């Protein structure tokens, strides 16, 4: 069990899941290095908002936000959010990711991550039917009023029934 999983297990005794999610990420060394901050987590975890301020820590050679910072601000959120939303009877892994740059980010950047209850129900139904599935989540990184699109990150996420996944792995040994 990882350090982060231990916090997720023990933390709800003292804090709400949304508070743990927000501050767990914001104080985590691996996420802090992205220079992004989670600014909002809804109490049901269905919506998460992130701000990536432009600073000397993430500017590249041409004074825009480094592409790696844009990507790392987004990278862990959809998978960890989904893990916390669908429960322990599922295996959730990032499978692939693509980033599509639209224009240089020379101002603060914002992203919103959402899952709907219907989407979660569909995921569970599809996993029950097929044992394993892949979904794609696209996150847009924009300016504050969402009038300028700087880039999109497309994440493919693998979800499987935990028992099926364990049997599948055991059969490959």
LOLUM-119332 format. One record per residue (C-alpha): residue in one letter; x, y, z. Coordinates in steps of 0.25 Angstrom, whole numbers, plus 5000, padded with zeros to 4 digits. Layout:
% LOLUM-119332
[A; [X; Y; Z]];
...
% end
This chain:
% LOLUM-119332
[X; [5000; 5000; 5000]];
[X; [5006; 5013; 4996]];
[X; [5007; 5025; 5005]];
[X; [4996; 5032; 4998]];
[X; [4987; 5020; 4999]];
[X; [4989; 5020; 5014]];
[X; [4986; 5035; 5015]];
[X; [4973; 5032; 5007]];
[X; [4970; 5020; 5017]];
[X; [4972; 5028; 5030]];
[X; [4969; 5042; 5026]];
[X; [4954; 5041; 5025]];
[X; [4954; 5039; 5040]];
[X; [4958; 5054; 5041]];
[X; [4955; 5061; 5028]];
[X; [4945; 5060; 5017]];
[X; [4949; 5052; 5004]];
[X; [4949; 5065; 4996]];
[X; [4958; 5072; 5006]];
[X; [4967; 5061; 5006]];
[X; [4967; 5060; 4991]];
[X; [4970; 5075; 4990]];
[X; [4981; 5077; 5001]];
[X; [4987; 5063; 4998]];
[X; [4990; 5067; 4984]];
[X; [4994; 5081; 4987]];
[X; [5004; 5077; 4998]];
[X; [5009; 5064; 4990]];
[X; [5023; 5066; 4985]];
[X; [5020; 5059; 4972]];
[X; [5008; 5069; 4969]];
[X; [5015; 5081; 4975]];
[X; [5026; 5080; 4964]];
[X; [5016; 5082; 4953]];
[X; [5014; 5096; 4959]];
[X; [4999; 5094; 4958]];
[X; [4989; 5095; 4970]];
[X; [4975; 5089; 4972]];
[X; [4966; 5100; 4975]];
[X; [4953; 5093; 4976]];
[X; [4948; 5079; 4979]];
[X; [4933; 5077; 4980]];
[X; [4928; 5070; 4992]];
[X; [4924; 5058; 4983]];
[X; [4937; 5058; 4976]];
[X; [4930; 5059; 4962]];
[X; [4937; 5073; 4959]];
[X; [4951; 5077; 4961]];
[X; [4957; 5090; 4957]];
[X; [4972; 5093; 4955]];
[X; [4980; 5106; 4953]];
[X; [4994; 5106; 4947]];
[X; [4999; 5120; 4949]];
[X; [5010; 5125; 4940]];
[X; [5023; 5127; 4948]];
[X; [5038; 5126; 4946]];
[X; [5037; 5112; 4951]];
[X; [5030; 5107; 4939]];
[X; [5033; 5117; 4928]];
[X; [5041; 5111; 4916]];
[X; [5051; 5117; 4906]];
[X; [5040; 5126; 4899]];
[X; [5033; 5131; 4912]];
[X; [5021; 5122; 4911]];
[X; [5017; 5111; 4921]];
[X; [5026; 5098; 4918]];
[X; [5018; 5087; 4912]];
[X; [5022; 5077; 4923]];
[X; [5016; 5086; 4933]];
[X; [5003; 5087; 4925]];
[X; [5003; 5072; 4924]];
[X; [5007; 5069; 4939]];
[X; [4996; 5078; 4944]];
[X; [4986; 5069; 4937]];
[X; [4992; 5055; 4937]];
[X; [4988; 5049; 4951]];
[X; [4975; 5055; 4953]];
[X; [4965; 5047; 4944]];
[X; [4970; 5034; 4949]];
[X; [4971; 5037; 4963]];
[X; [4957; 5044; 4963]];
[X; [4951; 5032; 4957]];
[X; [4958; 5022; 4967]];
[X; [4951; 5030; 4978]];
[X; [4938; 5031; 4971]];
[X; [4935; 5016; 4967]];
[X; [4941; 5009; 4979]];
[X; [4950; 4998; 4983]];
[X; [4944; 4986; 4974]];
[X; [4951; 4992; 4962]];
[X; [4965; 4993; 4956]];
[X; [4967; 5007; 4950]];
[X; [4980; 5010; 4942]];
[X; [4985; 5021; 4932]];
[X; [4987; 5014; 4919]];
[X; [4991; 5025; 4910]];
[X; [4991; 5040; 4908]];
[X; [4993; 5050; 4897]];
[X; [4995; 5065; 4898]];
[X; [4990; 5075; 4887]];
[X; [4996; 5089; 4888]];
[X; [4987; 5099; 4882]];
[X; [4995; 5112; 4885]];
[X; [5005; 5117; 4895]];
[X; [5001; 5119; 4909]];
[X; [5006; 5132; 4914]];
[X; [4996; 5134; 4925]];
[X; [4990; 5126; 4936]];
[X; [4983; 5113; 4932]];
[X; [4971; 5106; 4937]];
[X; [4965; 5092; 4936]];
[X; [4952; 5086; 4940]];
[X; [4951; 5071; 4942]];
[X; [4937; 5065; 4943]];
[X; [4930; 5051; 4943]];
[X; [4915; 5051; 4944]];
[X; [4907; 5041; 4952]];
[X; [4901; 5035; 4939]];
[X; [4916; 5033; 4933]];
[X; [4920; 5026; 4946]];
[X; [4907; 5017; 4945]];
[X; [4911; 5014; 4930]];
[X; [4925; 5010; 4934]];
[X; [4920; 5001; 4945]];
[X; [4910; 4994; 4935]];
[X; [4920; 4993; 4924]];
[X; [4931; 4987; 4933]];
[X; [4920; 4977; 4939]];
[X; [4917; 4973; 4924]];
[X; [4931; 4972; 4919]];
[X; [4940; 4971; 4931]];
[X; [4949; 4982; 4926]];
[X; [4948; 4994; 4918]];
[X; [4955; 5007; 4914]];
[X; [4949; 5021; 4914]];
[X; [4955; 5034; 4909]];
[X; [4955; 5047; 4916]];
[X; [4958; 5060; 4910]];
[X; [4963; 5072; 4918]];
[X; [4964; 5086; 4912]];
[X; [4974; 5096; 4918]];
[X; [4968; 5110; 4916]];
[X; [4970; 5124; 4921]];
[X; [4961; 5128; 4933]];
[X; [4948; 5131; 4925]];
[X; [4950; 5119; 4916]];
[X; [4951; 5128; 4903]];
[X; [4965; 5123; 4900]];
[X; [4969; 5109; 4898]];
[X; [4984; 5106; 4901]];
[X; [4984; 5091; 4900]];
[X; [4976; 5078; 4901]];
[X; [4980; 5066; 4909]];
[X; [4973; 5053; 4904]];
[X; [4975; 5041; 4914]];
[X; [4971; 5027; 4912]];
[X; [4967; 5020; 4925]];
[X; [4966; 5005; 4927]];
[X; [4956; 5000; 4937]];
[X; [4954; 4985; 4941]];
[X; [4947; 4977; 4951]];
[X; [4957; 4974; 4962]];
[X; [4955; 4959; 4962]];
[X; [4955; 4958; 4947]];
[X; [4968; 4966; 4947]];
[X; [4975; 4957; 4957]];
[X; [4971; 4945; 4950]];
[X; [4976; 4951; 4937]];
[X; [4990; 4954; 4943]];
[X; [4991; 4941; 4950]];
[X; [4989; 4934; 4936]];
[X; [5000; 4942; 4930]];
[X; [5011; 4937; 4940]];
% end
